[in-house]
Amino acid sequence: MDLITQAPRGTQDVLPDSSHKWQYVEQTALAIARDFGFREIRTPVFEHTNLFQRSVGETTDVVQKEMYTFEDKGGRSITLRPEGTAGAARAVLEHGLLSGALPVKVSYVTSCYRYEKSQKGRYREFHQFGVECFGASAPQADAETISLAMQILSALGLKGVALHINSIGCPTCRAKYYAALKEYFASHVEELCGTCQGRLERNPMRILDCKSPVCHGIAADAPVMLDYLCEDCAAHFEAVKSCLSAAEIPYVLDPHIVRGLDYYTRTVFELVSEDGLVVAGGGRYDGLVEELGGAPQPGLGFGMGIERLLMVMEQTEAPFPPAPACDLYLVSMGQAAAQKCFALATSLREGGTAVECDIVGRSLKAQMKYADKLGARFTIVVGDNELETGLAQLKDMTTGETEEVSLGDLYTVLRQKLLDRELADMTDLFGSIAEFQ
């Protein structure tokens, strides 16, 4: 017998018993983003390779080591997206959105692909929630973007997450910083990994993001960008910090944040869990639109890894809503009752109620056992007597209480009971989140 084909290394299946957690995180993030004026955008899973070479940067680990790149049947170089910003920027440019009202604010939930070592919370196929804002240069935009990320985590009941911020300047002030980095790393060139030796002349700041323990240790004592900011960048960063303080958003000044992608400028930030895991990160990328062929336009945004976020939520026992359950299971006895149950189920489903009935020919006892396994909230047994009288016993499977109802009024009675249950569940969830925080 052939072995069952398994999922590729670095990927995972999201099974039905956990998919509601994903939906909860994604829907919460998208809803809060809408409150900030961000509307959803959806872009292709693959793009022309040069999009990422131009935006992410030739000297980054992503482009040099991690991209899934292939040649299609037309001889074109195609890459599965390794991150969400470049595709969003390309779409905004291609469809002329920047010629309308500014800023343009977009949000997305997307899958990304990077060939890197798989570990818990880090996969080769991973998913992100992200936002991008084009056309806003004021420091308040930086603070608003950070506030959005933090509000999402707060709404999800995640506590103990610290905001780390830094400024990596602009091309003008970065030139002096690059000179200082080259001078520093030149004295350690023999110790650097081969990749970083190549970066020394082309882009020494990428050495700061190297995952090699040796390079990381050397970089710990390297000059910091904050000491080389030009007047405009320094003023911008001070204004960002002032906005955060005015909104009572605490932050940690972290001069070692550079982010792993070349398009970043000025403000960069990360949201770090108590265990040191980065659950969200982003910043400003004022040169990206021009790099992709558009007129100069400021931009900024962040990405939030959903796998890692879920892992941290589960580790810290953040509250999740209960998994969706079957609202009503209709138990039938006999062919006529089975047809009636099917008709009732069809009508109730059209009204937005989750209803199931027997479709495999189970006995009465087996149907009740199956309803219990489904976690059905209510059950009704329909047989010859119920068909004749039009009345049946609605059983609450949680309390065991029963109530006689007219099958004709079943929708109205059931919806009220479910509404009461949903309100109680929501009260419990919000109470859990408030207590957790």
Secondary structure in CASP SS format (residue, H / E / C, confidence):
PFRMAT SS
TARGET T0000
AUTHOR 0000-0000-0000
METHOD secondary structure of the structure
MODEL  1
M C 1.00
D C 1.00
L C 1.00
I C 1.00
T C 1.00
Q C 1.00
A C 1.00
P C 1.00
R C 1.00
G C 1.00
T C 1.00
Q C 1.00
D C 1.00
V C 1.00
L C 1.00
P C 1.00
D C 1.00
S C 1.00
S H 1.00
H H 1.00
K H 1.00
W H 1.00
Q H 1.00
Y H 1.00
V H 1.00
E H 1.00
Q H 1.00
T H 1.00
A H 1.00
L H 1.00
A H 1.00
I H 1.00
A H 1.00
R H 1.00
D H 1.00
F C 1.00
G C 1.00
F C 1.00
R E 1.00
E E 1.00
I C 1.00
R C 1.00
T C 1.00
P C 1.00
V C 1.00
F E 1.00
E E 1.00
H E 1.00
T H 1.00
N H 1.00
L H 1.00
F H 1.00
Q H 1.00
R H 1.00
S H 1.00
V C 1.00
G C 1.00
E C 1.00
T C 1.00
T C 1.00
D H 1.00
V H 1.00
V H 1.00
Q H 1.00
K H 1.00
E H 1.00
M C 1.00
Y C 1.00
T E 1.00
F E 1.00
E E 1.00
D C 1.00
K C 1.00
G C 1.00
G C 1.00
R C 1.00
S E 1.00
I E 1.00
T E 1.00
L E 1.00
R C 1.00
P C 1.00
E C 1.00
G C 1.00
T H 1.00
A H 1.00
G H 1.00
A H 1.00
A H 1.00
R H 1.00
A H 1.00
V H 1.00
L H 1.00
E H 1.00
H C 1.00
G C 1.00
L H 1.00
L H 1.00
S H 1.00
G C 1.00
A C 1.00
L C 1.00
P C 1.00
V E 1.00
K E 1.00
V E 1.00
S E 1.00
Y E 1.00
V E 1.00
T E 1.00
S E 1.00
C E 1.00
Y E 1.00
R C 1.00
Y C 1.00
E C 1.00
K C 1.00
S C 1.00
Q E 1.00
K C 1.00
G C 1.00
R E 1.00
Y C 1.00
R C 1.00
E E 1.00
F E 1.00
H E 1.00
Q E 1.00
F E 1.00
G E 1.00
V E 1.00
E E 1.00
C E 1.00
F E 1.00
G C 1.00
A C 1.00
S C 1.00
A C 1.00
P H 1.00
Q H 1.00
A H 1.00
D H 1.00
A H 1.00
E H 1.00
T H 1.00
I H 1.00
S H 1.00
L H 1.00
A H 1.00
M H 1.00
Q H 1.00
I H 1.00
L H 1.00
S H 1.00
A H 1.00
L C 1.00
G C 1.00
L C 1.00
K C 1.00
G C 1.00
V C 1.00
A E 1.00
L E 1.00
H E 1.00
I E 1.00
N E 1.00
S E 1.00
I C 1.00
G C 1.00
C C 1.00
P H 1.00
T H 1.00
C H 1.00
R H 1.00
A H 1.00
K H 1.00
Y H 1.00
Y H 1.00
A H 1.00
A H 1.00
L H 1.00
K H 1.00
E H 1.00
Y H 1.00
F H 1.00
A H 1.00
S C 1.00
H C 1.00
V C 1.00
E C 1.00
E C 1.00
L C 1.00
C C 1.00
G H 1.00
T H 1.00
C H 1.00
Q H 1.00
G H 1.00
R H 1.00
L H 1.00
E H 1.00
R H 1.00
N C 1.00
P H 1.00
M H 1.00
R H 1.00
I H 1.00
L H 1.00
D H 1.00
C C 1.00
K C 1.00
S C 1.00
P H 1.00
V H 1.00
C H 1.00
H H 1.00
G H 1.00
I H 1.00
A H 1.00
A C 1.00
D C 1.00
A C 1.00
P C 1.00
V C 1.00
M H 1.00
L H 1.00
D H 1.00
Y H 1.00
L C 1.00
C C 1.00
E H 1.00
D H 1.00
C H 1.00
A H 1.00
A H 1.00
H H 1.00
F H 1.00
E H 1.00
A H 1.00
V H 1.00
K H 1.00
S H 1.00
C H 1.00
L H 1.00
S H 1.00
A H 1.00
A C 1.00
E C 1.00
I C 1.00
P C 1.00
Y C 1.00
V E 1.00
L E 1.00
D C 1.00
P C 1.00
H C 1.00
I C 1.00
V C 1.00
R C 1.00
G C 1.00
L C 1.00
D C 1.00
Y C 1.00
Y C 1.00
T E 1.00
R E 1.00
T E 1.00
V E 1.00
F E 1.00
E E 1.00
L E 1.00
V E 1.00
S C 1.00
E C 1.00
D C 1.00
G C 1.00
L C 1.00
V E 1.00
V E 1.00
A E 1.00
G E 1.00
G E 1.00
G E 1.00
R E 1.00
Y C 1.00
D C 1.00
G C 1.00
L H 1.00
V H 1.00
E H 1.00
E H 1.00
L C 1.00
G C 1.00
G C 1.00
A C 1.00
P C 1.00
Q C 1.00
P C 1.00
G E 1.00
L E 1.00
G E 1.00
F E 1.00
G E 1.00
M E 1.00
G E 1.00
I H 1.00
E H 1.00
R H 1.00
L H 1.00
L H 1.00
M H 1.00
V H 1.00
M H 1.00
E H 1.00
Q H 1.00
T C 1.00
E C 1.00
A C 1.00
P C 1.00
F C 1.00
P C 1.00
P C 1.00
A C 1.00
P C 1.00
A C 1.00
C C 1.00
D C 1.00
L E 1.00
Y E 1.00
L E 1.00
V E 1.00
S E 1.00
M C 1.00
G C 1.00
Q H 1.00
A H 1.00
A H 1.00
A H 1.00
Q H 1.00
K H 1.00
C H 1.00
F H 1.00
A H 1.00
L H 1.00
A H 1.00
T H 1.00
S H 1.00
L H 1.00
R H 1.00
E H 1.00
G C 1.00
G C 1.00
T C 1.00
A C 1.00
V E 1.00
E E 1.00
C E 1.00
D C 1.00
I C 1.00
V C 1.00
G C 1.00
R C 1.00
S C 1.00
L H 1.00
K H 1.00
A H 1.00
Q H 1.00
M H 1.00
K H 1.00
Y H 1.00
A H 1.00
D H 1.00
K H 1.00
L H 1.00
G C 1.00
A C 1.00
R C 1.00
F E 1.00
T E 1.00
I E 1.00
V E 1.00
V E 1.00
G C 1.00
D H 1.00
N H 1.00
E H 1.00
L H 1.00
E H 1.00
T H 1.00
G C 1.00
L E 1.00
A E 1.00
Q E 1.00
L E 1.00
K E 1.00
D E 1.00
M C 1.00
T C 1.00
T C 1.00
G C 1.00
E C 1.00
T E 1.00
E E 1.00
E E 1.00
V E 1.00
S E 1.00
L H 1.00
G H 1.00
D H 1.00
L H 1.00
Y H 1.00
T H 1.00
V H 1.00
L H 1.00
R H 1.00
Q H 1.00
K H 1.00
L H 1.00
L H 1.00
D H 1.00
R H 1.00
E H 1.00
L H 1.00
A H 1.00
D H 1.00
M H 1.00
T H 1.00
D H 1.00
L H 1.00
F H 1.00
G H 1.00
S H 1.00
I H 1.00
A H 1.00
E H 1.00
F H 1.00
Q C 1.00
END
